[in-house]
Amino acid sequence: MKSKFLLLTMFCLALLAVITVIGGAKLLARAKQTPTNPSAESAQDDQKKAQPLGDKIDPKTLAIMRRQEAFNPAIATLYEAIEKSPDSGFTSLAFEGDGLALYWKGELTAEMIAALRVAREIGPVEIKPAPFSLAEMNAEAEKIGKDLKALGRSDIQSVIAKHDGSGLDIERMPFNVAENVAVARAKAGKKALRSAEQVLAGLDLRMPIRVITADEPIELKVDRFHDTAAWNGGGYFESRRNNLVRGRCTTGFGMRYLNRTWVLTAAHCATAPDVAYQGCEFIPWGLPQTQICSGRPRMGAVTRQHDEYDLILIDAPGYHRMFDNPQPPDGHPWKNVYGWEGHTPNRLLCQSGARSGVVCNLITGNLRPWVMPAPGDSDGDFGYTIRNLTEATQLDGKLAAIPGDSGGPVFVLQGDGVLAKGTMTAGGTSTMLFSGWANVRAVYSGAVPVTP
């Protein structure tokens, strides 16, 4: 999703999950080895660690999986040979019948002939001729990818290399999804969505091409704590320096500035040379001192800080969507961002914080400065004034925002999407202060939200 275009090359069915990079012969030898004098204690420990599968997987499915499991060393051996000749005639390796089918174009390499001897000691492997190799199909798919990048957004969601080497399937979005994307682009003043046929018309493709329509959209399964680049608004992030956490906040809107995109957030969350990392899970919810953070995808360094408006940029690509789940950790809905709006008193709006989820029925009041209290920002600085913050009050008496929401999107509705109002700075009980988009444009020279 850097433009979040998915190029899916599905050529080996689901068997790739069992592939390893270990040499097949070595793996087979290790599989035959047993400990010389295993202790009773270690055997008991192994039994305690083992998790039975019978109560989780249908017995018929489990039996098939076990039969395929026996081929793991053969698959490893064959792929070791494939990796030695990436531009060879290899097309795919698939489970068919009682064994494996190796689809190949042309003459087998010496490495593959030797690997086949080893693999066939484990189980049957049939050679099947393929009209095109995987390398050839990937080269044609790359032509389509380059054309898509040059022409702009289209209704193509996948380019599929068929595992038998017979050519490419060009998969369009479901019609309703393509229609929604087209409407969103029209609202944002973008060029019309190109059809798959328009994209393919100008290309010299040298293999059979079939255009199909998907039954369902293919999307990244992300949420506030498991996002990927390009980054959505409303995601949890940490600012870190020398592996020490300096701030725990929320990503703001993706922002277009200086001919590229950034992620906007609150300046009190980080200071250069801090680096932003996304992805933590709070267990249980609402107790930050018991968080478990794994992976921590690196977003980018923070830069272009403006403390007077509590604004800073994460040097990472921002996206045109904002997380919109009503209360985490349930689900991961999102809304498109269609533009921005300036300060408007008595305007009902919402904020989308990583900790609070979406909080609505907030009504805007006056612009007002605010003095940073102790213990201060991520540097421990306090006593300085943040200018032109917009005050908003939660009309139901609920918490307007809680710690961890800082930097998150503040928005109003626009059709099936939202308009950016600014980024969250601070909150009391039912009061919230945010830095409006007029501040953003003032310090970042006319910046606008990323839109579809």
Secondary structure as GFF3:
##gff-version 3
##sequence-region A 1 452
A	DSSP	three_ten_helix	15	18	.	.	.	ID=ss1
A	DSSP	alpha_helix	24	32	.	.	.	ID=ss2
A	DSSP	alpha_helix	40	49	.	.	.	ID=ss3
A	DSSP	alpha_helix	59	69	.	.	.	ID=ss4
A	DSSP	alpha_helix	72	84	.	.	.	ID=ss5
A	DSSP	beta_strand	90	96	.	.	.	ID=ss6
A	DSSP	beta_strand	99	104	.	.	.	ID=ss7
A	DSSP	alpha_helix	110	119	.	.	.	ID=ss8
A	DSSP	beta_strand	125	129	.	.	.	ID=ss9
A	DSSP	alpha_helix	134	151	.	.	.	ID=ss10
A	DSSP	beta_strand	156	161	.	.	.	ID=ss11
A	DSSP	beta_strand	168	172	.	.	.	ID=ss12
A	DSSP	alpha_helix	175	187	.	.	.	ID=ss13
A	DSSP	alpha_helix	196	201	.	.	.	ID=ss14
A	DSSP	beta_strand	209	213	.	.	.	ID=ss15
A	DSSP	beta_strand	231	233	.	.	.	ID=ss16
A	DSSP	beta_strand	236	241	.	.	.	ID=ss17
A	DSSP	beta_strand	244	250	.	.	.	ID=ss18
A	DSSP	beta_strand	254	257	.	.	.	ID=ss19
A	DSSP	beta_strand	260	265	.	.	.	ID=ss20
A	DSSP	three_ten_helix	267	269	.	.	.	ID=ss21
A	DSSP	beta_strand	275	278	.	.	.	ID=ss22
A	DSSP	beta_strand	281	282	.	.	.	ID=ss23
A	DSSP	three_ten_helix	288	290	.	.	.	ID=ss24
A	DSSP	beta_strand	291	292	.	.	.	ID=ss25
A	DSSP	beta_strand	298	306	.	.	.	ID=ss26
A	DSSP	three_ten_helix	307	309	.	.	.	ID=ss27
A	DSSP	beta_strand	311	314	.	.	.	ID=ss28
A	DSSP	beta_strand	318	323	.	.	.	ID=ss29
A	DSSP	beta_strand	334	340	.	.	.	ID=ss30
A	DSSP	beta_strand	348	353	.	.	.	ID=ss31
A	DSSP	beta_strand	357	371	.	.	.	ID=ss32
A	DSSP	beta_strand	385	394	.	.	.	ID=ss33
A	DSSP	beta_strand	409	414	.	.	.	ID=ss34
A	DSSP	beta_strand	417	427	.	.	.	ID=ss35
A	DSSP	beta_strand	431	436	.	.	.	ID=ss36
A	DSSP	alpha_helix	437	443	.	.	.	ID=ss37
A	DSSP	beta_strand	448	449	.	.	.	ID=ss38
###
